[in-house]
Amino acid sequence: MTIQQILYALETAGCGSISTAAARLYISQSALSQQIHRLEKELGYDLFVRKNQGLELTLEGENFCEEARNLADAWAYFSARVKSPETTGRHLRIGIGSRVFSNGLFPQIVSYFEERPELEISFVTEAGRDFLMALKQKSLDLALDVLPAEDYVSDHSEFVSLPLIKEVQCILMARENPLAGKKSLRYKDLEGATMISGLEQSSEARILREMVKKHDVHLKRMYRSDGIDTVMRLVKSGKGLILGPRSFAEYFGVAAVPVIPKTEASLQFICLKDRAERKEIREFREYLTGLRQ
């Protein structure tokens, strides 16, 4: 198997769709399907099973992806370390949080880089990725995501962060949920609820853990997924609730009820301080600042 096939499989798993993954990878659906098929043939088992809602990982596929993510991070770190400064200077690896899509920023970001063909761009979109760790390991150059509170992550001093879009936190649920008609909810109203988040090291999962601990909420159970589409399918089907912004509700077609006391979270530009003044990163940061105004 090749590294490229492994990265293709991870992207497909994150998207839950061959067509979506192919679009993000900038290859044809048939080419992606062929590479996945070759990988499965060599492994001796299927990675995916086709459902009405798209592709789902088999049990073997889940195990494969769990191991493959470590390899993908190691490969990115290795590539960054061994490439010459001239090469790495033309390549940006950007972690993209889900709020980038729900706030309509992604097309503007792509348009920005389309005018800079000299730059090679990789977008990393896994909901379960620990972007802060990837930044520290330098397998990512920058991230657009929520920065967890300082009482949970103690090393904010290593990063430069710039708030881009501030949003009131809401409880997101199926539109048929009886709670959807309320004007607001207290965190204690979530006592005994089923909650959904990204994987344990994701920003959204960290924020949820902070909330549960701070307000002494006891949940019935927790679902986690490294794909935002899977998370939102669970929400829409009434299988659980998530903590998130109203923009998610509008983007994914669910209900949103603000929580009180009022809590806000910001989509932020995040990078290591020692990379903040790199020309490509500084100019992109200035562009995003202009969009915010």
PyMOL commands that set and color helices and strands:
alter all, ss='L'
color gray80, all
select helices_A, chain A and resi 3-15+18-25+29-43+59-82+85-88+98-102+106-114+131-137+156-158+178-181+187-190+203-214+228-236+246-252+273-275+279-292
alter helices_A, ss='H'
color red, helices_A
select strands_A, chain A and resi 48-51+54-57+91-96+120-124+142-146+159-173+185-186+194-197+221-224+242-245+255-260+264-272
alter strands_A, ss='S'
color yellow, strands_A
deselect
rebuild
show_as cartoon
